[in-house]
Amino acid sequence: MRGSYPHGAKHLMMITGTTNAAEGIEQIAAYHQRSKHQLHRYAPGPGGLDWANQPDPFRVFAQAPRVQLPLVADSLTVSYAAVSRGRYVAPRPINLDALGALFELALGISAWKSYGGARWALRCNPSSGNLHPTEGYLACGELPDLKAGVYHYASRDHQLERRALGTPAWASALPQGGLVVGLTSIHWREAWKYGMRAWRYCQHDCGHAIAAVAFAAACLGWRTRLLEEWSDADIAALLGLDREADFFMAEREEPDVLLWVGRDGAIPEPGQLVALARDAQWLGRANRLSLDQVEWRDIDRAAAAAVKPCSPTEAPGATPDLPQLRDPRLDLPAATVIRQRRSAVDFDGVTTISAAAFHTMLDALLARSRLAPWNAWAAAPRVHPALFVHRVAGLAPGLYLLARSEAALETLKHSLRREWLWQRPPDCPGHIPLYLLLPYDLREAARVVSCHQDIAADSCFALGFLAEFEAPLSAGAWVYRRLFWETGVLGQVLYLEAEAAGVRATGIGCFFDDEMHELLGLEGTAFQSLYHFTVGGAVDDPRLTTHPPYAHLGICRT
Ligand SMILES: Cc1cc2nc3c(=O)[nH]c(=O)nc-3n(C[C@H](O)[C@H](O)[C@H](O)COP(=O)(O)O)c2cc1C
């Protein structure tokens, strides 16, 4: 349906939910099924790109006072190895400089690309189709050079737009030594290109952004924690997403998640902060991103079914005592790795990585609760990569499985094809739960299941993130979003580890779900493959020109 903007009643339904728990789970399972790509039929899409209505990738709030953030990420010398391996990084004081580095490295622009007459921005956080449905927010108490309140991060200009002006009372609602980063999604940005499946991509992107924030915070010596208790309605109230007049004629934003960033210690609870936000003076009007929009009812229904209620914080998953994670091959500053991260558009089909490099990347996918991004993601691991190994020195090409939790291993063995070998590869460090299922050249199979994309075959390895599905979903439809977020968090780790290993990665949202399941011999829905990934020797597209990220602000750097 065309031309109807998300109006108040519909939006209210989307942030408060409409259905009871069992119906919600049923609806989300139906969405999952209908949004699958199949070899003979892709999930419903727009059937062509409506360029006249391409959504603006940059949200701004007109009339909101703006605060320029400094561009200081370059001055951070801390190494990627230190940040990602949990070595001591002296905590920075929370001030405008630190906020500038935090937002630049998490959600800021990393480069502009141009080709012919087209020019587009890339960001430190990746996004399916580079459409960037994720928006970033800050809620803070009074800081030396920033008033208390709620701010929207305007990535194009690296500015904070003040949406709500806090009062001295905000100091008592926000524990000392930290701040809140909020993430939201504009589903239409993604649906414009991808139709029904787009809502899944919004969730992946949110997961990537969670990890991007956690890594950026770790560069500043801060830790990140997901504020699990908060309901979507509370998040919407704090960030002003439920303020209908402020979004008049503009595409609404859906609440995703709040992250507490800063020192260890107390975390903010919804009650008082939400009340203060409701009483605050709000400023600014959201810009309209498209002249017209297509309404994807399936997305609206799924989003309404998966609204998160207030829930107790999940007990942290038992993390086994893992040995120190080995350093990556390259010793680069963290800011360099984060800002140079790119998706490979093509792989050379010849690069081979060492078994040690491969094992280190897999090791980095194991949850070490002290390290970023796992300090933000306390829940027990529910996602287990099924790998197509193509070119890893000393490792037989074939199908492998990394069981990220001991508890999942037995269920995986029972759920997948009976004939799989479940052999431990020689020379794989004992604590990395990697299993060879089938030695075979699977390049063609990887290409086919990844919507015939060559990047899945010409790489060193590709994978499908196999998520526990039925059991976690029984806790509520909102858990569906978290499963996708977990795959996004894992994807962000792979993106950065690949850069630090001298290779490159690409997320793959386009894959044939059930063909992948069939290949694994998976029946039923105990597990589902939710996201694919590929890592290898990248080949750049020589037709594209790269430009510095913030030259338009008068700051020229590469
Ligand atoms: C969730 C997700 C799904 C993606 N799916 C694909 C894909 O199927 N094929 C592909 O070539 N790239 C895919 N990408 C890569 C994006 O196109 C890329 O992130 C985007 O163009 C931005 O470029 P950058 O990652 O270099 O910043 C995906 C990325 C994400 C985060």
The ligand as an SDF file (V2000), in Angstrom:
LIG
                    3D

 31 33  0  0  0  0  0  0  0  0999 V2000
   22.9760   -7.3140    7.5210 C   0  0  0  0  0  0  0  0  0  0  0  0
   23.8460   -7.1630    6.3160 C   0  0  0  0  0  0  0  0  0  0  0  0
   23.5760   -7.8890    5.1760 C   0  0  0  0  0  0  0  0  0  0  0  0
   24.3850   -7.7570    4.0560 C   0  0  0  0  0  0  0  0  0  0  0  0
   24.1540   -8.5290    2.9490 N   0  0  0  0  0  0  0  0  0  0  0  0
   24.9720   -8.4530    1.8840 C   0  0  0  0  0  0  0  0  0  0  0  0
   24.8060   -9.3470    0.7860 C   0  0  0  0  0  0  0  0  0  0  0  0
   23.9310  -10.2070    0.7790 O   0  0  0  0  0  0  0  0  0  0  0  0
   25.6730   -9.2140   -0.2650 N   0  0  0  0  0  0  0  0  0  0  0  0
   26.6780   -8.2700   -0.2810 C   0  0  0  0  0  0  0  0  0  0  0  0
   27.4380   -8.2000   -1.2560 O   0  0  0  0  0  0  0  0  0  0  0  0
   26.8580   -7.4230    0.7740 N   0  0  0  0  0  0  0  0  0  0  0  0
   26.0480   -7.4980    1.8430 C   0  0  0  0  0  0  0  0  0  0  0  0
   26.2400   -6.6850    2.9360 N   0  0  0  0  0  0  0  0  0  0  0  0
   27.2890   -5.6540    2.9150 C   0  0  0  0  0  0  0  0  0  0  0  0
   26.6790   -4.2580    2.7460 C   0  0  0  0  0  0  0  0  0  0  0  0
   26.3040   -4.0700    1.4180 O   0  0  0  0  0  0  0  0  0  0  0  0
   27.6740   -3.1940    3.2280 C   0  0  0  0  0  0  0  0  0  0  0  0
   27.7700   -3.2890    4.6280 O   0  0  0  0  0  0  0  0  0  0  0  0
   27.2280   -1.8010    2.8590 C   0  0  0  0  0  0  0  0  0  0  0  0
   27.2780   -1.6000    1.4710 O   0  0  0  0  0  0  0  0  0  0  0  0
   28.1050   -0.7740    3.5240 C   0  0  0  0  0  0  0  0  0  0  0  0
   29.4500   -0.9410    3.1420 O   0  0  0  0  0  0  0  0  0  0  0  0
   30.5880   -1.1570    4.2110 P   0  0  0  0  0  0  0  0  0  0  0  0
   30.2870   -2.4030    4.9680 O   0  0  0  0  0  0  0  0  0  0  0  0
   31.8520   -1.2560    3.3880 O   0  0  0  0  0  0  0  0  0  0  0  0
   30.5830    0.0370    5.1270 O   0  0  0  0  0  0  0  0  0  0  0  0
   25.4730   -6.8290    4.0730 C   0  0  0  0  0  0  0  0  0  0  0  0
   25.7470   -6.1030    5.2260 C   0  0  0  0  0  0  0  0  0  0  0  0
   24.9550   -6.2640    6.3440 C   0  0  0  0  0  0  0  0  0  0  0  0
   25.2800   -5.4910    7.5990 C   0  0  0  0  0  0  0  0  0  0  0  0
  1  2  1  0
  2  3  1  0
  2 30  2  0
  3  4  2  0
  4  5  1  0
  4 28  1  0
  5  6  2  0
  6  7  1  0
  6 13  1  0
  7  8  2  0
  7  9  1  0
  9 10  1  0
 10 11  2  0
 10 12  1  0
 12 13  2  0
 13 14  1  0
 14 15  1  0
 14 28  1  0
 15 16  1  0
 16 17  1  0
 16 18  1  0
 18 19  1  0
 18 20  1  0
 20 21  1  0
 20 22  1  0
 22 23  1  0
 23 24  1  0
 24 25  2  0
 24 26  1  0
 24 27  1  0
 28 29  2  0
 29 30  1  0
 30 31  1  0
M  END
$$$$
